[in-house]
């Protein structure tokens, strides 16, 4: 790989972050509900065709840190990269994949430059309602994810620029506030379309080869800085534990949270093996949610002010067995999430950036 000019690298890095931030501005100015434009309950990501994070907006909620690649990878596995075309847009909130409650809906679209698929602008935003047993979210009375509302897994709301009227009607008929929810969906689509234009402009200005080299160098620099930060921590095993009062169903039983962090040189692992098992109440989440929690802590500890990209997390391994309340199985309330189809019976789900997938791999141990 040729040496990237430092000035070009910084211009590209800044342009990618600016693209995500401009998408966020479009979303917050056009969304219909205050959870988006007041609370900033959203995030914007630019995802490469391998599901790895290129850039993320500077605002939004910390728990959304670098976790939308899983949603995009699910669509790639469903359609294949050749199954996307210009004008497509995918809607997604499946707890099996996203690890979030159903109100957090992801919309993403493919960006093509000269016929080549180069990236996916992606937007997650909190909708006011997705149907279900109660208005909004978080009722302690729910014990199954089906009570939470409408589940949408990697469904094309637009195909080749043409709206799927049937899907639009299904959403409208299954939420309590269709004007708000569909308005938020349109805002997410508008942000994605802007992202497509800005990315295409950038790729055409510098060329696809230069852009990819810049992105790889960005990841390498972030990895190096993160490893230096981890290496400054004394090697050892660190443990902490706490608890939640209860799960909202069994009021007499605390929910244990025990985490082990291991530091070896410039590598860190976060082990959730001893957290409480999946519970009956609505506090479970999918494995992507558990991984995101570890990433938030890791980022705050290592590179709190550095721009977010996939390289920031290469020194981090997250160990999270299935069946924990951070990696719930169906039909647990609050979601469950193998990162990929068929992974639900694996003994261990493990995040590692060294396999090149960027979002996680499974171990067969």
C-alpha positions, 0 to 999 in steps of 0.5 A: 500500500502506498503512503497516504499524504497526511493532508489528504488523510485528514481531509478525508477523515474530516469529510467522513465525520462531517458527512455523518454530522450533516446527516444528523442535522437533517434527521434532527431538523425533519424528525417528527418526535422530540425523542429525536430532536430534543433527546437526541436518541439517534445515531448515524453511521457510515458502514463499509461493505464488510459491515465495519464502521467508517465514521459516526456522528459526534452526537447521539446516545453513547450506548449506540457506539459503533453497533449498527454494523450488525444491522447492515451485515444482516441485510448483506447476508439476506440479499448479498452485496449483489442484491442491492441497487441504487434507490434501495432502502432497508428498515430494521429493528429486529432484536435478534440482530440489533440488540435494542428495544423495538422502538430503535429503528435502523434505516440504511441505504446502499451508496453506489459510485460508478456502479460499485457499492462502496458504503451504507449510510445508516440511521438509527432513531427512536420512534414514539411507538411500534405497537405492542401492549403499551404505548411507547416502551418499557412496560414491566408487564411484558414477558415476551418480545412479541408484546413489545410491538412490530418487528421488522428484519432487513426489509426493503422499504424502497426497491430501486427507488420505488416505495413498497406501499404494502410495507408502508401500510403495515407500519401505518396500521400497527403503530399508534402514531402513524404520522409521527412514526412514518414522519421519522422514517421519512426523516431517516430516509432523507438523511440516508439519501444525503449521505449517499450524495456526500459519499459519492462526491467524496469518492469521485473527488479522490477516487475509490482507491485513495478513499479505501487507503485513507479509511484503512489508515484511519483504522490503523491509527485508531488501533495504534492509539487504543493499544497504547492506551491499553498498554499503559494499564497494568496487566492483570484481572480486574473485577467489579460487581453490582446488581439491579433491584429486580427485573420488574417481575420477580420483585424479591430477586436481585439481578447480578451484574459481575464483570471481569476485565483482563489486560494483557499487554495491549489487549483487553477482554471484557468477560460477561460470563458471570452476569445474571442469566436471562430473566422473565422481566423486560430488562433483557437485551440482545448480544449486540447491546451487551457488546455496545456496553463494553465498547462504550466503557472501552472507548471512554477509558482509552480514546474518549475524544478520538473520532469513532471508527472500527479501529478503536475497538481492535484491541477489545474482546468481549466474551458474552455467553448466550442466555444471559440477560445481556444476550437473551434467547427467544422469546425473552422480552427486550430482545435477543441477539445472535449476531448472525443466523444460526448462532443461537446455540453456540456456547460462546459469542465473542467479539474480536476485531482480528478476523476482519469482520469488524462486528464479531465472530463466534467461537466453537469452543 
